[in-house]
Amino acid sequence: MSPEGPIGVTVKFFGGLRELAGSGSAFVAIPGGSRLSELLARLDGLLPGAAEKLRTGLSQGYVHVLVDGRDVAFLSGEDPLLSEESSVAFVPPLGGG
């Protein structure tokens, strides 16, 4: 745990993930110095059904994660450091025709 204390992160859910989470967004407190993986661990306790689907989607590559509007796949490393007031969005694939 970081000596800087807890930070607040806004988590946004889109598409079917919104239904699993029961809301379009949540404000989650995590220790300062936390990474995306630690946020996911926190979501395991808060939203177990949604967290399981997120982990499956992430491991199979069909859920995109945006940290502060930037796709994690294009950031250096896939486990970015989160800061106070970071915004993390989980976006499932979009379809249409």
C-alpha positions in Angstrom: 0.0 0.0 0.0 1.3 3.4 -0.9 1.9 6.0 1.8 0.0 8.6 -0.2 -3.4 7.1 0.9 -6.4 6.1 -1.1 -7.4 7.5 -4.5 -10.7 7.7 -6.3 -11.2 6.1 -9.7 -14.3 6.4 -11.9 -15.1 3.1 -13.6 -17.4 3.2 -16.6 -19.2 0.2 -18.1 -20.6 0.1 -21.6 -22.9 -2.3 -23.5 -23.9 -5.5 -21.8 -21.3 -4.9 -19.1 -23.5 -2.1 -17.8 -26.3 -4.6 -17.1 -23.9 -6.9 -15.3 -22.5 -4.1 -13.2 -26.0 -2.8 -12.4 -24.9 0.7 -13.4 -23.1 2.6 -16.1 -20.5 3.8 -13.7 -19.0 3.4 -10.2 -16.6 5.4 -8.1 -14.0 3.0 -6.6 -11.5 3.8 -3.9 -8.1 2.1 -4.2 -4.7 2.6 -2.6 -2.5 5.3 -4.1 0.0 3.8 -6.5 -2.4 1.1 -7.7 -2.3 -0.3 -11.1 -5.2 -1.5 -13.4 -4.8 -5.1 -12.1 -5.4 -3.9 -8.5 -8.5 -2.1 -9.6 -9.7 -5.4 -11.2 -9.0 -7.2 -7.9 -11.1 -4.6 -6.1 -13.9 -5.0 -8.6 -13.9 -8.8 -7.8 -15.1 -8.0 -4.3 -17.5 -5.2 -5.4 -19.1 -6.7 -8.5 -18.2 -10.4 -8.7 -20.4 -11.2 -11.7 -19.2 -8.2 -13.8 -15.6 -8.7 -12.7 -15.6 -12.3 -13.9 -17.0 -11.3 -17.3 -14.4 -8.5 -17.5 -11.5 -10.9 -16.8 -12.8 -13.4 -19.4 -13.3 -10.6 -22.0 -9.8 -9.2 -21.3 -8.1 -12.5 -21.5 -9.8 -13.4 -24.8 -9.3 -9.9 -26.2 -12.9 -8.9 -26.8 -13.2 -6.2 -24.1 -11.2 -3.0 -24.5 -10.0 -1.0 -21.6 -9.5 2.7 -21.8 -7.6 4.6 -19.1 -8.2 8.3 -19.2 -9.5 7.9 -22.8 -6.5 5.9 -24.1 -6.7 2.2 -25.1 -4.5 0.2 -22.8 -3.4 -2.0 -25.7 -1.6 1.1 -27.1 0.0 2.2 -23.8 3.4 1.0 -22.7 2.5 -2.1 -20.7 -0.9 -3.4 -20.1 -1.1 -2.7 -16.4 -0.9 1.1 -16.2 -0.5 3.1 -13.0 -3.7 4.8 -12.0 -3.8 8.3 -10.5 -6.3 10.3 -8.5 -9.4 10.9 -10.6 -8.4 8.4 -13.3 -11.2 7.2 -15.4 -11.3 3.5 -16.5 -13.8 2.4 -19.2 -14.6 -1.2 -20.1 -15.9 -1.4 -23.6 -17.2 -4.6 -25.2 -17.1 -5.0 -29.0 -19.7 -3.0 -30.9 -21.6 -4.6 -33.7 -24.0 -3.3 -36.2 -24.9 -3.3 -39.8 
